[in-house]
Amino acid sequence: MLDWQAEIASAICGADVSAVAYVPDARLRGIVEALTEEGLPVRALTREEECIAYACGHLLAGSRAMVLMQCSGLGNCLNAVGSLCIPYGIGVPIILSMRGTLGERNPSQVPMGRATPALLAALEIQAFALSDPERAGATAAGALELAFSTGTCAAVVLDASLGGGREAS
């Protein structure tokens, strides 16, 4: 586990999040490990739209929940975000692990990597790019507070330069 992954997990715990859903991804693995060590239940699901629904259910029931996913899965959950989260003011915080950017070796990841910023902007989801590991905790804490306090989705976009992904496997 890298320090920045532990810092993000600490911010999640510090925000009183009680439920986390994710689709497994190498760069997110360290965050999930740290959350598990802190005793926070993390639910692995097979589809990103299931993660959004899981988080929405928890949020509507009065607890704090969030989603971790790879950017290639963003396309899978656009309808859930656009037709559930946004119109009903369900502020789901999302941590997005970027693929398809500098150093990518899989050509099938490139189109969604290129489209991710525009897709987030089209849905008016505030996205906070994270490339400086020293800013990980503060950036995650700020995005969590934004989503929970305002009822709007917010995304922390993990740049591949942070490491902890396939390059470290």
C-alpha positions in Angstrom: 0.0 0.0 0.0 1.3 3.4 -1.0 1.1 6.4 1.4 -1.3 8.3 -0.8 -3.7 5.3 -0.8 -3.6 5.2 3.0 -4.3 9.0 3.1 -7.3 8.6 0.9 -8.6 5.8 3.1 -8.0 7.9 6.2 -10.0 10.8 4.6 -12.9 8.3 3.8 -12.9 7.1 7.4 -12.7 10.6 8.7 -15.8 11.6 6.7 -17.8 8.9 8.6 -18.4 6.9 5.4 -20.0 3.6 6.4 -20.3 1.9 3.1 -18.0 1.7 0.1 -18.7 -0.1 -3.2 -16.1 -0.8 -5.9 -15.2 -2.7 -8.9 -11.7 -4.2 -8.4 -8.8 -2.3 -9.9 -5.1 -2.4 -9.2 -4.7 1.3 -8.4 -7.6 1.1 -5.9 -6.3 -2.1 -4.2 -4.3 -0.2 -1.6 -7.2 2.1 -0.7 -9.4 -1.0 -0.3 -6.7 -2.7 1.9 -6.4 0.4 4.1 -10.2 0.7 4.5 -10.5 -3.0 5.4 -7.7 -2.6 8.0 -9.8 0.2 9.5 -12.8 -2.1 9.7 -14.9 -0.3 7.1 -16.9 -2.8 5.0 -16.0 -2.6 1.3 -18.4 -4.3 -1.1 -16.9 -5.6 -4.4 -19.5 -5.6 -7.2 -19.3 -6.6 -10.8 -20.7 -3.5 -12.5 -20.3 0.2 -11.8 -24.0 1.0 -12.0 -24.5 -1.5 -9.2 -22.0 0.5 -7.2 -23.9 3.7 -7.8 -27.2 2.0 -6.8 -25.6 0.5 -3.7 -24.2 3.9 -2.6 -27.5 5.7 -3.4 -29.4 3.2 -1.2 -27.1 3.8 1.7 -27.2 7.6 1.2 -31.1 7.6 1.0 -31.2 5.5 4.2 -29.2 8.2 6.0 -25.7 6.8 6.0 -22.6 8.0 4.1 -21.5 5.9 1.1 -19.2 6.2 -1.8 -17.9 4.5 -4.9 -14.4 3.5 -6.2 -14.0 2.6 -9.9 -11.8 2.7 -12.9 -12.5 5.4 -15.4 -13.4 2.7 -18.0 -16.4 1.8 -15.9 -17.7 5.4 -15.9 -19.4 4.7 -19.2 -21.3 1.8 -17.6 -22.9 4.0 -14.9 -23.6 7.2 -16.8 -27.3 6.5 -16.9 -27.5 5.7 -13.2 -25.7 8.9 -12.3 -27.6 11.0 -14.8 -31.1 9.7 -14.1 -30.8 8.9 -10.3 -28.0 10.8 -8.6 -28.2 14.1 -10.3 -32.0 14.8 -10.6 -32.6 13.6 -7.0 -29.7 15.3 -5.4 -27.9 12.2 -4.2 -24.3 13.3 -3.8 -22.2 10.2 -4.4 -18.5 10.8 -4.0 -16.5 8.8 -6.6 -12.8 7.9 -6.7 -11.8 7.3 -10.3 -8.7 5.4 -11.2 -7.5 6.6 -14.6 -6.6 4.3 -17.5 -5.8 5.2 -21.1 -3.4 8.0 -20.4 0.4 8.3 -20.3 2.1 4.9 -20.4 -1.1 2.9 -21.2 -0.3 -0.3 -23.0 -3.9 -1.5 -23.6 -5.4 0.3 -26.6 -9.0 -0.5 -25.5 -8.5 1.7 -22.5 -7.5 4.8 -24.4 -11.0 6.0 -25.7 -12.6 6.1 -22.2 -9.4 7.6 -20.7 -9.6 10.4 -23.3 -13.4 10.8 -22.8 -13.5 10.7 -19.0 -13.0 14.5 -18.3 -15.6 15.5 -20.9 -18.1 12.9 -19.6 -17.8 14.2 -16.0 -18.1 17.8 -17.3 -21.2 16.9 -19.4 -22.9 15.7 -16.3 -21.6 18.7 -14.3 -19.8 16.5 -11.9 -17.0 18.4 -10.3 -13.8 16.5 -10.8 -10.6 17.0 -8.9 -7.5 15.7 -10.6 -5.0 14.1 -8.3 -1.4 13.7 -9.4 0.4 15.0 -6.3 0.5 12.2 -3.6 1.0 14.9 -1.0 -2.5 16.3 -1.8 -4.3 12.9 -1.7 -5.9 13.2 1.8 -6.9 16.8 1.5 -8.3 16.3 -2.0 -10.3 13.2 -1.0 -11.6 15.0 2.1 -12.7 18.0 0.2 -14.5 16.0 -2.5 -16.3 13.9 0.2 -17.4 17.0 2.1 -18.6 18.6 -1.2 -20.7 15.6 -2.2 -22.2 15.0 1.3 -22.9 18.7 2.1 -24.3 19.7 -1.2 -26.0 16.6 -2.6 -24.0 16.8 -5.8 -21.6 14.1 -7.1 -17.9 14.8 -6.9 -15.0 12.8 -8.3 -11.4 12.5 -7.4 -9.5 11.4 -10.5 -6.4 9.4 -9.7 -3.7 10.1 -12.3 -1.7 7.1 -13.4 1.5 9.0 -12.4 0.6 8.3 -8.7 1.6 4.6 -9.2 -0.1 1.7 -7.5 -1.6 0.4 -10.7 -0.5 -2.2 -13.2 3.0 -0.7 -13.2 3.5 -1.7 -9.6 1.9 -5.2 -9.9 
